[in-house]
């Protein structure tokens, strides 16, 4: 393990995690609704990457602007109202004039939590993978995994804009890593892994569509490509771990009477946790 590399990866992860809340908030909408272009107070979201990256915080709301400003010409779209309440920070109590309390300045997932999770994930991957070319691919995937996890928990769906682009992007990046010296996996294995895991999830979806969303099938393509890089053993372990994590969590909710046996649970986060575990084991095996 290279301590400097691990520290640098963790610092990168913390910085990348701070960019997650805004994208997660904008994508966490119900099916058929447009992506959010405004904060809960109605102000247009601007900033890095055309308002897609950054803290989940509105400076105008923080300054006490109640105007609910209309987006200027050229904005992405009119602000869409939140379809599912998310953690938005504290809001003032309604005023004595009977006016409703305005939304707080914070919205989406907590920035500190996203930064911490991203730092831990990136640092752990760097510690076991070492200075291998595929590490860059894993580090790039972490913030996208956090966005997908939050959206799935918030609205029980995985947006196509990520699930349809990440498999191709991951395969292309791993193809480049395979050409560099010191790579620890197989690009052919990655492609076969994506096809195998995606196909397996598709079969499960066709057999019991009520028990699995089609977004999980599309996410399985990315998970399979990543896990397949390290071989069939890692692929099987990572895939099984995802189901195991989901089953344990669901059983715990049933025991605590916080859910029933037929309660729908977001499966994407467990898939990604299983993939993370598989990548750790694959990196350790080649260290």
N, C-alpha and C positions, 0 to 999 in steps of 0.2 A: 504494500500500500504506500502510495506517495502522499505524504501529508500536505505538501504545498498544492498538489493537484486537487486533493479533496477539499481543501479550504477554498481554493479558487472556484471550484464547481459549486460549492455551497453558497458563496457570495453571488455567483451568477444566478443560482436558483432563487435566492432572496430577491434579487433585482427583477428577475422575470416574473416571480410571483406577485410583485406589486403591480404588474401590468395586467394581471388576470381579471380583477373585479369588474372592470368596465365591460370587457367583452362578454363575461359570464352574465352580467345583468342584461345586456342588450339582446343576447340570444335566448334568454330564459322566457320565452313566450309560448302560448298554446299553439297547437297546429293550426295553420291557416292565418295566423295573425302576423303582421309585419314586425320585423325586428325593431326594437325600441331605438328611437333617435333622440329621445329626450329624457331628462331625469324625472323622478316622481313629481317634481314641482313644475314640470313643463318647459324647462329651459333646454335648448338644444345642446347636445353633447359634442364638444369640439376638443381638439388637442392632437396628440400623436396618433398616427395612422388613421386620420380623419375621425377621431373620437372613439376608436375601437380599443385603444390600449391606454392603461393608466389606472389611477386610483378610482374607486367608486365614490367619488365626492364631487359635489357641485359647488363651485365657488360662489355662484349667485345665491343659492339657497343658504349657504353659510353666512353670506352678507345680509341676509334678511330680505332679499328681493321677493315680493309676493306677486310680481306682475304676471308670472306664467308666460314669459316672453315667447312670441311667435318666432320660429326659426327664420333666419335671414334667407334671402334668395340664394339658391345654390346649395342649401342644406340637403342632407340625404333624404329626409322625409319629415312630415309633421310628427311630433312626438306621439308615440303610441302609449296609451294608458297601460300601466302594469296589469298583467292578466293574472298573476299569482303573487301574493304578497311575499316579499323577500325581506331579509333583515336590512333595514334602512337607517339604523341608528335611532337616537331619541328624537322625538318631535315635541315642540312646545304644547302645552295644554291649550284648549280652545280659549279664545279671548273672551272678555266679559261681554263683548258685543254679539256673541253668539256665532262668530265666524269660525269655521273649522280650523283646526291646527294645520299649519303648513308642514309639508314633509321635511324631515331632517336633511342635512347636507350629505349624509352617507347613504349609499345604496349598494346592493349586490353583496357578494361574500366579503367577510372581513379582510381587510388588506393584510393585517398582521398574521392572521391565520393562513392565508394563501402564501405569504412570503415564507412562513415557517415550514409549511408542508413542502413547498417547492425546494427550499434549501436542504431539508432533510433528504428528499428524494434524490436530488442532484448530487449531494455529497456522498450518499450511500452508493449510488451508481459509479461515481468516480473512484471510490475507495476499492471496489471489487473489480471494476473493469480495467483500471489503470490507463496508461496513455495509449490506448488502442483507438484506431480510427472510428470505430462504431460508437465510442463514447459521445462524440459530437452529435450523433443522431439521437441517442437516448436523451441527451440534455435538451435538445430542441423539442422533443416530444412531451416533456414533462409539463410545461405550461398549458399546452393544448389538452392534455389529459385532465388537468385541474378544471379547465373551462367545461369540458364535457361532463365531468363528474358533478359539478355544481348545477349545470342545466338539467341533468337527469334527475337529480334529487329535487330540484325546484318544480319542474313541470312534467317529469316522467317522459321525456323524449330526448333524442340525440339528434342535433341539427345536421341535415345533409351537407351543409356547407363545409363541415369538418369531417364527417364520417365518409364522405365520398372523395375527399381530396387527400386525406392523410394516408390511405393505403398506397396510392401511387407515389406520393412524396416520400414515404418511408422506404419503399422499394427502390426508388431512384437514388436516394441518399445512401442506402446500404450498398447499392451497386457501385457507387463512387468509392465507398469505404473499402469494398473488396479489392479494388485496384491498387490500394495503398499498402505499403509494407507494414507488417505487424498486425493485420486484421485477424480477429479471433473467430470468425464465423464463415458461413457459406452463403453466397447470394442465391444460388440455386435452391438451397434449403429454405431461405427466407421466402422465395416465391412459392415453393411447394407448400410451405407452412401456411401462408396466407390463403391459398386455395383450399387446403385441407380443413383448416379451422372455420373458414367462412362457409364451406360446404356443409360441415357438420352442424353449424348453427342454423343453416338454412333448412336442413332436414328436421331439426328440432322445432323450428318455427312452423313448418308445414304440418308436422304431426300434432302440435299443440300450440296454435297461434295465440291462445289466450294466456299462455304462460310465459311468452317471450315476445318482445317487440321487434319489429323489423330493423329498428335502429341498432339493436344488439347484434344482429346478423352483419350489418355493415361495419360495426366497430370490430367484430371478430376478424375481419380482413386485416386491419392494422395490427391487432394483437398477434395474429398468426404469422404475419411477416416478421415482426420483431422477435417473437419466440423461435420461429423456424430458423432464424440466423444461427442459433446455437444448437440446432439439431432436434430430432424427434423427441428425445427424452425430456428436454427442457420444454418443448411445446406441450407435451402431455401433462407435465407437472404444473405449468402455468395455467393451462385450461382447467385442470381439475381443481386447482387452488381457488380459482374464481368461483366455481360452483360451491366449493366447500365454505368459503367465506360468506357467500350469499345465504347458504342453508343455515349456518350457525347464527347469523344475524337474524334471519327470519324466525328461527326457533326461539331465540332469546326474546323477541318481541311478543311471540305467542305466549311464552311462559309469563312474561310481565304483563300480559293482557293489554298490550298496546297495539295489537294487530290480531287478525284472525287468519285462519289457514288459507283463505282465498284473497287476502289483502294483497293488492299489487304493490310490489317493491321495485325501486329502480335497480336494475342489475348492472348497468354500466360501471359504476364505481367498483364493484366487486371484480368484474372482468379486468379492470385496470390494475387493481391490487394484485390479482393473480399474475398478470403480466409482469408487474414490477418484481414480484418474488421470483418469477422465472428468469428474468434478466439478471437478478442478483446471483442466482445459482449458476447461470451460464457463465457469468463473468468470473465467479470464484473457481469454476472448473478449469478455466483457461489461464488462471493467474499463476 
